[in-house]
Amino acid sequence: MAVKIAEIVETLEFVSDIDGVKDCLMAQQGEYWFNIDVSKGSGLKAGDKVRVIVERVD
């Protein structure tokens, strides 16, 4: 069973290339902020709206 800890729906402020292999996504919503690396080629760019859900999975 998964327990939701946080859900962030926000516009990406920053997308950066990491060694040509990954993209680093960053945004802030109130007290929450995230910095997540995803595989290159996601097509995401600054200004795109995303949803990040953090859950504890047993």
N, CA, C and O of each residue as an XYZ file, in Angstrom:
232
protein
N       0.842     -1.189      0.000
C       0.000      0.000      0.000
C       0.882      1.245      0.000
O       1.876      1.313      0.723
N       0.508      2.225     -0.815
C       1.279      3.457     -0.901
C       0.620      4.545     -0.065
O      -0.604      4.665     -0.023
N       1.465      5.340      0.603
C       0.987      6.464      1.408
C       1.541      7.743      0.789
O       2.757      7.917      0.710
N       0.652      8.645      0.347
C       1.098      9.884     -0.282
C       1.689     10.816      0.768
O       1.067     11.092      1.794
N       2.891     11.292      0.497
C       3.599     12.225      1.370
C       3.418     13.655      0.862
O       3.156     14.566      1.647
N       3.558     13.850     -0.448
C       3.438     15.186     -1.035
C       3.067     15.065     -2.501
O       3.394     14.080     -3.164
N       2.381     16.084     -2.994
C       2.078     16.190     -4.423
C       2.353     17.622     -4.835
O       1.825     18.565     -4.245
N       3.181     17.773     -5.851
C       3.549     19.100     -6.349
C       3.100     19.197     -7.802
O       3.462     18.351     -8.620
N       2.323     20.208     -8.124
C       1.958     20.519     -9.506
C       2.491     21.921     -9.757
O       1.991     22.897     -9.199
N       3.499     22.009    -10.593
C       4.164     23.300    -10.760
C       4.795     23.414    -12.139
O       5.019     22.414    -12.821
N       5.074     24.636    -12.532
C       5.756     24.923    -13.789
C       7.257     24.802    -13.582
O       7.811     25.359    -12.635
N       7.916     24.063    -14.483
C       9.368     23.917    -14.383
C      10.032     25.281    -14.537
O       9.742     26.028    -15.472
N      10.922     25.589    -13.608
C      11.671     26.842    -13.660
C      12.976     26.673    -14.425
O      13.499     27.622    -15.008
N      13.491     25.448    -14.412
C      14.852     25.227    -14.883
C      14.978     23.803    -15.408
O      14.555     22.859    -14.741
N      15.552     23.638    -16.591
C      15.902     22.318    -17.121
C      17.331     22.432    -17.624
O      17.634     23.282    -18.462
N      18.211     21.574    -17.112
C      19.623     21.650    -17.456
C      20.135     20.308    -17.972
O      19.707     19.248    -17.515
N      21.040     20.369    -18.912
C      21.685     19.173    -19.454
C      22.764     18.687    -18.489
O      23.579     19.480    -18.018
N      22.771     17.388    -18.194
C      23.807     16.806    -17.344
C      24.583     15.796    -18.170
O      24.111     14.687    -18.420
N      25.769     16.185    -18.587
C      26.681     15.319    -19.331
C      26.055     14.713    -20.588
O      26.500     13.655    -21.033
N      25.048     15.345    -21.166
C      24.433     14.840    -22.381
C      23.646     13.550    -22.190
O      23.188     12.944    -23.158
N      23.490     13.131    -20.924
C      22.835     11.860    -20.627
C      21.504     12.071    -19.920
O      20.561     11.308    -20.130
N      21.420     13.098    -19.086
C      20.218     13.353    -18.294
C      19.822     14.823    -18.386
O      20.625     15.684    -18.745
N      18.560     15.081    -18.049
C      18.070     16.444    -17.857
C      17.764     16.614    -16.374
O      17.188     15.720    -15.754
N      18.138     17.738    -15.810
C      17.843     18.059    -14.419
C      16.658     19.017    -14.415
O      16.728     20.094    -15.008
N      15.559     18.626    -13.743
C      14.347     19.437    -13.661
C      14.264     20.091    -12.293
O      14.541     19.443    -11.284
N      13.884     21.380    -12.238
C      13.764     22.044    -10.959
C      12.574     22.987    -10.939
O      12.300     23.694    -11.908
N      11.865     22.980     -9.796
C      10.768     23.916     -9.580
C      10.495     23.999     -8.083
O      10.946     23.155     -7.308
N       9.749     25.030     -7.688
C       9.383     25.230     -6.292
C       7.905     25.560     -6.207
O       7.381     26.320     -7.021
N       7.236     24.985     -5.218
C       5.829     25.289     -4.935
C       5.701     25.486     -3.439
O       5.694     24.511     -2.687
N       5.601     26.724     -2.994
C       5.493     27.008     -1.568
C       6.672     26.446     -0.801
O       7.821     26.770     -1.098
N       6.392     25.601      0.192
C       7.466     25.024      1.011
C       8.156     23.837      0.340
O       9.182     23.359      0.823
N       7.595     23.363     -0.771
C       8.174     22.214     -1.472
C       8.994     22.682     -2.664
O       8.637     23.652     -3.332
N      10.080     21.995     -2.922
C      10.821     22.202     -4.153
C      11.392     20.862     -4.558
O      11.567     19.973     -3.724
N      11.680     20.719     -5.831
C      12.277     19.471     -6.293
C      13.357     19.739     -7.315
O      13.353     20.745     -8.024
N      14.276     18.803     -7.363
C      15.382     18.801     -8.303
C      15.548     17.334     -8.685
O      16.084     16.550     -7.902
N      15.101     16.961     -9.863
C      15.049     15.565    -10.278
C      15.789     15.390    -11.594
O      15.621     16.191    -12.514
N      16.598     14.360    -11.688
C      17.258     14.009    -12.937
C      16.401     12.977    -13.667
O      15.956     11.996    -13.071
N      16.173     13.206    -14.959
C      15.441     12.262    -15.802
C      16.285     11.962    -17.035
O      17.219     12.698    -17.352
N      15.951     10.888    -17.719
C      16.684     10.519    -18.930
C      16.604     11.623    -19.971
O      15.574     12.282    -20.114
N      17.697     11.819    -20.694
C      17.754     12.799    -21.780
C      16.696     12.456    -22.817
O      16.404     11.283    -23.052
N      16.134     13.464    -23.426
C      15.155     13.234    -24.474
C      13.722     13.243    -23.964
O      12.805     12.860    -24.691
N      13.516     13.676    -22.724
C      12.164     13.735    -22.168
C      11.318     14.774    -22.901
O      10.090     14.687    -22.905
N      11.967     15.746    -23.514
C      11.254     16.810    -24.211
C      10.767     17.915    -23.289
O      10.165     18.885    -23.750
N      11.023     17.780    -21.975
C      10.585     18.800    -21.027
C      11.465     20.031    -21.131
O      12.663     19.944    -21.402
N      10.829     21.205    -20.904
C      11.570     22.463    -20.962
C      11.004     23.421    -19.920
O       9.891     23.235    -19.428
N      11.776     24.434    -19.595
C      11.298     25.451    -18.652
C       9.967     25.986    -19.157
O       9.808     26.276    -20.343
N       9.008     26.114    -18.234
C       7.685     26.590    -18.592
C       6.652     25.478    -18.705
O       5.451     25.747    -18.672
N       7.109     24.211    -18.839
C       6.180     23.077    -18.872
C       5.643     22.820    -17.475
O       6.380     22.933    -16.496
N       4.373     22.479    -17.375
C       3.769     22.140    -16.081
C       3.897     20.637    -15.866
O       3.613     19.846    -16.765
N       4.333     20.246    -14.649
C       4.522     18.838    -14.307
C       3.885     18.544    -12.947
O       3.592     19.447    -12.163
N       3.683     17.261    -12.701
C       3.184     16.805    -11.398
C       4.210     15.812    -10.845
O       4.613     14.873    -11.533
N       4.621     16.030     -9.607
C       5.536     15.129     -8.914
C       4.802     14.620     -7.678
O       4.310     15.409     -6.871
N       4.730     13.301     -7.534
C       4.067     12.685     -6.386
C       5.104     11.867     -5.621
O       5.809     11.036     -6.194
N       5.181     12.118     -4.328
C       6.080     11.361     -3.461
C       5.220     10.462     -2.595
O       4.348     10.936     -1.868
N       5.471      9.146     -2.674
C       4.725      8.178     -1.896
C       5.678      7.225     -1.207
O       6.738      6.889     -1.735
N       5.286      6.800     -0.029
C       6.012      5.719      0.655
C       5.343      4.427      0.203
O       4.131      4.262      0.338
N       6.146      3.518     -0.334
C       5.624      2.254     -0.833
C       6.162      1.140      0.049
O       7.372      0.997      0.226
N       5.255      0.363      0.592
C       5.680     -0.756      1.454
C       6.014     -1.971      0.630
O       6.389     -3.006      1.180
